[in-house]
């Protein structure tokens, strides 16, 4: 049995395959990791430190928009919004939550037990501790 195909049908089939190829290739690429960034202030008040944060990521090989995405959540100085914002980040399935303050870290801790939380204590104290463990006595 011989199957014949006309020139137009052949070109249409090849054109469809060529259009679908990039979609299939993209579907096989791993998803870009997402960092959740949680802060109780507004981005305007934190601009300089945010630049330093992005530079630190870049120095470690993570470039926003190229090989990592960052989801920012700002409470605009309304601390009571932090738990809901942390929950949003967890629902977004971020790989890690960066909590810029202690209050943001505890809001993130309340929102998840599975997503890693990275934070530092306020600069004036010079300490960092684990949210999972009680703070050491005398601190």
ZAMARGU-4260 file (C-alpha; in steps of 0.2 Angstrom, whole numbers, plus 5000, padded with zeros to 4 digits):
<rodrens>
0) 5000/5000/5000 | 5007/5017/4995 | 5003/5033/5004 | 5005/5049/4995 | 5005/5066/5002
5) 5004/5082/4993 | 5016/5096/4994 | 5005/5107/5004 | 5001/5093/5017 | 5019/5090/5019
10) 5024/5108/5022 | 5009/5110/5034 | 5015/5094/5044 | 5033/5100/5044 | 5028/5118/5049
15) 5017/5111/5064 | 5032/5100/5069 | 5044/5114/5069 | 5032/5125/5079 | 5029/5112/5092
20) 5048/5107/5094 | 5052/5122/5105 | 5037/5119/5116 | 5042/5101/5119 | 5060/5107/5122
25) 5055/5120/5135 | 5043/5107/5143 | 5059/5096/5147 | 5069/5110/5155 | 5068/5110/5174
30) 5058/5124/5182 | 5068/5139/5188 | 5070/5139/5208 | 5060/5152/5217 | 5067/5162/5232
35) 5053/5169/5243 | 5059/5186/5251 | 5049/5192/5266 | 5051/5209/5274 | 5040/5219/5286
40) 5045/5236/5278 | 5042/5243/5260 | 5055/5241/5246 | 5059/5259/5245 | 5065/5259/5263
45) 5076/5243/5260 | 5083/5248/5242 | 5101/5248/5247 | 5101/5231/5257 | 5090/5224/5243
50) 5104/5228/5230 | 5117/5220/5242 | 5106/5204/5243 | 5105/5203/5224 | 5123/5206/5223
55) 5127/5192/5236 | 5116/5180/5226 | 5125/5185/5210 | 5142/5182/5218 | 5135/5164/5223
60) 5130/5161/5204 | 5112/5165/5206 | 5106/5179/5194 | 5088/5185/5196 | 5078/5181/5180
65) 5091/5170/5173 | 5093/5155/5184 | 5083/5160/5199 | 5067/5169/5202 | 5063/5180/5217
70) 5045/5182/5224 | 5045/5198/5235 | 5032/5200/5249 | 5032/5217/5258 | 5021/5221/5273
75) 5023/5240/5271 | 5026/5242/5290 | 5011/5232/5295 | 5018/5217/5305 | 5002/5209/5306
80) 5002/5206/5287 | 5018/5195/5289 | 5009/5178/5292 | 4998/5180/5277 | 5012/5185/5266
85) 5022/5170/5272 | 5008/5158/5268 | 5007/5166/5251 | 5025/5161/5248 | 5023/5144/5254
90) 5008/5142/5243 | 5019/5148/5228 | 5030/5133/5233 | 5046/5143/5234 | 5062/5133/5237
95) 5067/5144/5252 | 5061/5159/5261 | 5073/5173/5265 | 5066/5182/5281 | 5075/5199/5283
100) 5070/5201/5301 | 5066/5191/5316 | 5047/5195/5315 | 5047/5189/5297 | 5057/5173/5302
105) 5044/5169/5315 | 5030/5172/5303 | 5038/5160/5290 | 5041/5147/5304 | 5022/5148/5308
110) 5018/5146/5289 | 5028/5130/5285 | 5038/5116/5293 | 5045/5110/5276 | 5052/5126/5267
115) 5069/5131/5273 | 5070/5148/5281 | 5086/5159/5280 | 5087/5174/5291 | 5099/5184/5302
120) 5096/5192/5318 | 5096/5211/5319 | 5113/5219/5315 | 5114/5227/5333 | 5114/5209/5341
125) 5126/5201/5329 | 5119/5184/5333 | 5109/5171/5323 | 5099/5157/5331 | 5087/5143/5325
130) 5068/5145/5325 | 5067/5127/5329 | 5077/5128/5345 | 5073/5140/5360 | 5085/5154/5361
135) 5100/5151/5372 | 5099/5157/5390 | 5106/5174/5393 | 5103/5180/5375
</rodrens>
